[in-house]
Amino acid sequence: MPERNIEFGKYGAHGIRGHEAVARQLDALAGYITTPITARRGLQARLHYLTRTAHAREAARAAGLTVTDRTLRAWQAGTRTPSRTNLARIEQAYRTVRRVNVARYLTARLNKEGRGTRVEIHPVNQSRVDRPRQRAVEFRTMNVRNWDRIVDAWAAGDGQELDNAWIDQVVDLGSQWGQYEYVTTIGFAA
């Protein structure tokens, strides 16, 4: 695509990729457990979420939590404490399973029966760019009506597919859509 930025930030602009901002917003809508995993309550809540049903245990194993049932019971009882590596695996498995579980709900919520969701795109921060090199980029809004590909890629953790799905939506901004490949933030609420 000709509008893709090759050397972003060369003159001092700073921001993040648009699909990363969308992923952050979807993570916020997913409603993860807020208590940190290092606290006993946070660990117990995540373990309960990952082990409450046979389907949840199977999804947790598929997501990378490959400890024995005996070890899981010991962690839940509090007789043993997971190592840092296992804490990271528990957190990653929890986030992966949570994303898959809320994906269908978020898709329906964001699609709103074909009406879509209004998205606010805040352009990159050019405060460190010399005045002659600054672009005239403004705050934009658009209505995204089909979130299926975006949410599916987010749930699968596929950054490349999420980028492609997001770019397919941003192209609707017109001939200057490449100016919004990198952004400060993207906001939407459903």
ABEGO torsion letter per residue (X at the ends): XAABBABBGAAGBBEBBAAAAAAAAAAAAAGBBABBAABAAAAAAAAAAAAABAAAAAAAAAAGBABBAAAAAAAAAGABBBBAAAAAAAAAAAAAAAAAAAAAAAAAAAAGGGAEBBBBBBBBBAAABBAAABBBBBBBBBBBABAAAAAAAAAAGBAAAAAAAAAAAAAAAEAAAAAAABBABBBBBX
